């Protein structure tokens, strides 16, 4: 932005610094020279009805300030004193005229200085605000470009996060049945962090049973340097069982050190792997997004555990429900991620009509159900809904009510739905007992 108008105004107010005193002297001598030409007998207008000499100090003071107005008045005072001493006017010394001359010169100059100080203050404030506006404009354009790039990247994504996790879930099941290791799915895991975690350069490392880093990464994205087993961020992430970023480490960062280390740990405490993130967009390097990476790492570790522990794969509903419910509890407790538990109980006629299985089909891909019975023998269906808030729950309930109204209007009275949010405080055993489950502590999910 140009500041030419401000400079022009300043020059108009102050004048050229080289000619200020010249102009002040000219204004001071102007009226005595006019008086010498028009009335030689009284060139200083001492006997005139109007004290014309006051124009010199007045104009000088108004134009340039106190010093010039006072100097002009002082020069005329000396001229009046010299004229009064060297001419025999027969009149007393013009004290009142001299006093008025000095006062007008000083007051007009002081008035100008006051407004010039205000003008300088406003110019300083304006310069600061213009500088801030320029900084804001540059930051705005950078953010706009970054936002457009992120938007294009999201629009071009082939699937949602839920879809990517479901695909990984199926691939893990196939690997478990074929007795293949996790290394073959490393690129797929890295693809999820790339597409939905905005990771640009990273490496995924396996850990042994004693949580020691295996030196060879199972997947690499970009030109990621090797991660040292003695890296302080790695040691802190393993010891604290949580995501660690450079903002939390006291040691000075060295070239090649990661920006963040994300542990892939399941709810039982088994740490499968760690993700060393070396590069990611600056706009994504904030607390909310780092929490998302930590939650994503936990969900992936849970999937690894499910694929390895159950011979029946993901069809072992009780074990899966237990794992998913504990993961939702940990996500709410550590990262404030919302989750819901839905308990649906059925009457005898609804059970005969096969309604529990139909209601279970209304769950989403990442939801996990568990079929059990209440103490009175009635069927009870639990559905844990991770990463679901009140708005997401409204969609599920609306879909369930629409299905019951359209297909089973006569059985609506035999279906009771109770919803409880996972608050990270109420233990999952107690939560299930409050919702009507029985035998939670003896082999059932808790």
ChimeraX attribute file (.defattr): number of C-alpha atoms within 10 A of each C-alpha:
attribute: neighborCount
match mode: 1-to-1
recipient: residues
	/A:1	7
	/A:2	7
	/A:3	10
	/A:4	9
	/A:5	9
	/A:6	13
	/A:7	12
	/A:8	12
	/A:9	12
	/A:10	16
	/A:11	12
	/A:12	11
	/A:13	16
	/A:14	15
	/A:15	15
	/A:16	12
	/A:17	10
	/A:18	8
	/A:19	10
	/A:20	16
	/A:21	16
	/A:22	11
	/A:23	17
	/A:24	22
	/A:25	18
	/A:26	15
	/A:27	19
	/A:28	27
	/A:29	17
	/A:30	15
	/A:31	20
	/A:32	22
	/A:33	15
	/A:34	14
	/A:35	17
	/A:36	15
	/A:37	11
	/A:38	11
	/A:39	13
	/A:40	13
	/A:41	11
	/A:42	15
	/A:43	20
	/A:44	22
	/A:45	20
	/A:46	16
	/A:47	13
	/A:48	10
	/A:49	7
	/A:50	9
	/A:51	15
	/A:52	15
	/A:53	25
	/A:54	22
	/A:55	19
	/A:56	27
	/A:57	33
	/A:58	27
	/A:59	21
	/A:60	31
	/A:61	29
	/A:62	21
	/A:63	22
	/A:64	24
	/A:65	25
	/A:66	23
	/A:67	16
	/A:68	28
	/A:69	32
	/A:70	25
	/A:71	21
	/A:72	30
	/A:73	30
	/A:74	18
	/A:75	17
	/A:76	24
	/A:77	18
	/A:78	12
	/A:79	15
	/A:80	20
	/A:81	14
	/A:82	11
	/A:83	15
	/A:84	17
	/A:85	11
	/A:86	9
	/A:87	8
	/A:88	8
	/A:89	12
	/A:90	7
	/A:91	8
	/A:92	7
	/A:93	13
	/A:94	13
	/A:95	9
	/A:96	9
	/A:97	16
	/A:98	22
	/A:99	13
	/A:100	14
	/A:101	26
	/A:102	22
	/A:103	18
	/A:104	22
	/A:105	30
	/A:106	26
	/A:107	19
	/A:108	24
	/A:109	25
	/A:110	20
	/A:111	14
	/A:112	22
	/A:113	19
	/A:114	13
	/A:115	13
	/A:116	17
	/A:117	11
	/A:118	12
	/A:119	15
	/A:120	12
	/A:121	12
	/A:122	12
	/A:123	15
	/A:124	12
	/A:125	12
	/A:126	14
	/A:127	14
	/A:128	12
	/A:129	12
	/A:130	15
	/A:131	13
	/A:132	12
	/A:133	13
	/A:134	13
	/A:135	11
	/A:136	12
	/A:137	12
	/A:138	12
	/A:139	12
	/A:140	12
	/A:141	11
	/A:142	12
	/A:143	13
	/A:144	12
	/A:145	12
	/A:146	15
	/A:147	13
	/A:148	12
	/A:149	12
	/A:150	15
	/A:151	12
	/A:152	11
	/A:153	14
	/A:154	15
	/A:155	10
	/A:156	10
	/A:157	12
	/A:158	11
	/A:159	13
	/A:160	13
	/A:161	16
	/A:162	12
	/A:163	13
	/A:164	17
	/A:165	21
	/A:166	15
	/A:167	13
	/A:168	19
	/A:169	19
	/A:170	15
	/A:171	16
	/A:172	25
	/A:173	22
	/A:174	14
	/A:175	17
	/A:176	21
	/A:177	14
	/A:178	9
	/A:179	10
	/A:180	12
	/A:181	12
	/A:182	17
	/A:183	15
	/A:184	14
	/A:185	17
	/A:186	18
	/A:187	17
	/A:188	17
	/A:189	19
	/A:190	20
	/A:191	17
	/A:192	19
	/A:193	21
	/A:194	16
	/A:195	19
	/A:196	18
	/A:197	18
	/A:198	21
	/A:199	23
	/A:200	17
	/A:201	18
	/A:202	26
	/A:203	26
	/A:204	26
	/A:205	23
	/A:206	23
	/A:207	18
	/A:208	11
	/A:209	10
	/A:210	8
	/A:211	15
	/A:212	13
	/A:213	21
	/A:214	15
	/A:215	13
	/A:216	13
	/A:217	19
	/A:218	18
	/A:219	20
	/A:220	20
	/A:221	19
	/A:222	12
	/A:223	12
	/A:224	19
	/A:225	16
	/A:226	17
	/A:227	21
	/A:228	15
	/A:229	13
	/A:230	9
	/A:231	11
	/A:232	16
	/A:233	26
	/A:234	25
	/A:235	18
	/A:236	17
	/A:237	18
	/A:238	24
	/A:239	10
	/A:240	11
	/A:241	16
	/A:242	19
	/A:243	24
	/A:244	24
	/A:245	22
	/A:246	16
	/A:247	10
	/A:248	11
	/A:249	12
	/A:250	9
	/A:251	10
	/A:252	7
	/A:253	12
	/A:254	7
	/A:255	6
	/A:256	12
	/A:257	20
	/A:258	26
	/A:259	18
	/A:260	25
	/A:261	28
	/A:262	28
	/A:263	30
	/A:264	31
	/A:265	25
	/A:266	22
	/A:267	21
	/A:268	12
	/A:269	10
	/A:270	17
	/A:271	23
	/A:272	23
	/A:273	26
	/A:274	23
	/A:275	26
	/A:276	28
	/A:277	22
	/A:278	21
	/A:279	19
	/A:280	17
	/A:281	12
	/A:282	8
	/A:283	12
	/A:284	13
	/A:285	16
	/A:286	11
	/A:287	10
	/A:288	10
	/A:289	14
	/A:290	20
	/A:291	19
	/A:292	16
	/A:293	24
	/A:294	21
	/A:295	26
	/A:296	22
	/A:297	24
	/A:298	25
	/A:299	22
	/A:300	21
	/A:301	23
	/A:302	24
	/A:303	22
	/A:304	21
	/A:305	21
	/A:306	25
	/A:307	22
	/A:308	18
	/A:309	13
	/A:310	15
	/A:311	13
	/A:312	14
	/A:313	18
	/A:314	19
	/A:315	11
	/A:316	14
	/A:317	16
	/A:318	19
	/A:319	19
	/A:320	22
	/A:321	22
	/A:322	20
	/A:323	23
	/A:324	26
	/A:325	26
	/A:326	24
	/A:327	21
	/A:328	29
	/A:329	27
	/A:330	20
	/A:331	27
	/A:332	21
	/A:333	15
	/A:334	13
	/A:335	16
	/A:336	16
	/A:337	21
	/A:338	20
	/A:339	25
	/A:340	24
	/A:341	25
	/A:342	19
	/A:343	21
	/A:344	21
	/A:345	23
	/A:346	24
	/A:347	18
	/A:348	12
	/A:349	12
	/A:350	19
	/A:351	17
	/A:352	10
	/A:353	12
	/A:354	11
	/A:355	19
	/A:356	19
	/A:357	12
	/A:358	13
	/A:359	15
	/A:360	19
	/A:361	12
	/A:362	14
	/A:363	17
	/A:364	12
	/A:365	12
	/A:366	16
	/A:367	19
	/A:368	22
	/A:369	23
	/A:370	21
	/A:371	16
	/A:372	18
	/A:373	17
	/A:374	17
	/A:375	11
	/A:376	8
	/A:377	10
	/A:378	14
	/A:379	19
	/A:380	22
	/A:381	22
	/A:382	24
	/A:383	22
	/A:384	27
	/A:385	27
	/A:386	22
	/A:387	17
	/A:388	18
	/A:389	14
	/A:390	12
	/A:391	8
	/A:392	13
	/A:393	18
	/A:394	12
	/A:395	11
	/A:396	16
	/A:397	15
	/A:398	11
	/A:399	14
	/A:400	18
	/A:401	14
	/A:402	13
	/A:403	15
	/A:404	18
	/A:405	13
	/A:406	8
	/A:407	10
	/A:408	14
	/A:409	12
	/A:410	11
	/A:411	18
	/A:412	15
	/A:413	10
	/A:414	13
	/A:415	16
	/A:416	12
	/A:417	14
	/A:418	12
	/A:419	16
	/A:420	15
	/A:421	20
	/A:422	27
	/A:423	18
	/A:424	20
	/A:425	11
	/A:426	12
	/A:427	13
	/A:428	19
	/A:429	18
	/A:430	14
	/A:431	17
	/A:432	20
	/A:433	15
	/A:434	11
	/A:435	19
	/A:436	19
	/A:437	22
	/A:438	17
	/A:439	16
	/A:440	14
	/A:441	11
	/A:442	8
	/A:443	9
	/A:444	16
	/A:445	22
	/A:446	22
